[in-house]
Amino acid sequence: MNHGSRYYWMMVSRDKYEWPLIIADTCGELAQAIGKTEKAVYNAVTFAERRGSKNSQFRRVLKEGAEN
């Protein structure tokens, strides 16, 4: 999978501030940094986005200048 060219992928703190703990250019890089599979991180992000949930510790943020 190559999910990441248009996004920054982040793991954030689980408090109200959601501080970025790890920032990666691709989903795969983030997954490797935290010892999870790329599919697990991608599924957590997309599931939370579809539900409008903030409970996931993972986020993806559109890079400046990238088209949605």
N, C-alpha and C positions, 0 to 999 in steps of 0.2 A: 504494500500500500504506500502511496505517496500523498499523504494528507498534510499539506503544510506550506506550500509555496506562497500562498496568499495570506497566511496567518502566522501569528506568534502563538505558541502553545505554552501554557503556564500551569504550574501547580501553585495554589494560593493557600494562605493560612485559613483555618476553619473558624475564624472569629468575624466580628462585624466589619473589620477593616479589610479583610481579604488581601493581605500583603502578598506580593509575589515572592515565592520561595525559590522557584526555578523557572527560568525562561528559556525556551528553545525555539529554533527556527522550524522544526518539523515535529510532528507527532512521534515519530520514531525516535528522535533524539531525546525527547522528554521521557518516553517509555523506558529507554535504555538507562537514563540517568536515575530513575527511581526503581528499576528492577521489575517493571511490569511489561506486559506485551503491548505492542502498538494498538492492537485491536481493543484491548481492555480500556486504554486511555481514550481512544476515539469513540468507543461506545458510551463511555461515561459522559463525555462532552456532548455528544449528539442527543443522548437521552435527556440530559438536563436542559438543553436548548429547546427541545420539542415540548417539554413540560413547563418551561418557563421557571425552572427550579434553580435556586442558588445553593442547593445542598451539595453539589459536586465540588470536589477540591480542585478540579481541573477546568481550565478555561481556554478558549481560543479567541484571539483578538485580531481583527482584520488589520493588516499592515497598511500604513499610510500610503496612499497612492494606488493601492490594489483595488480592483473593481469587485463588487459583491456579486 
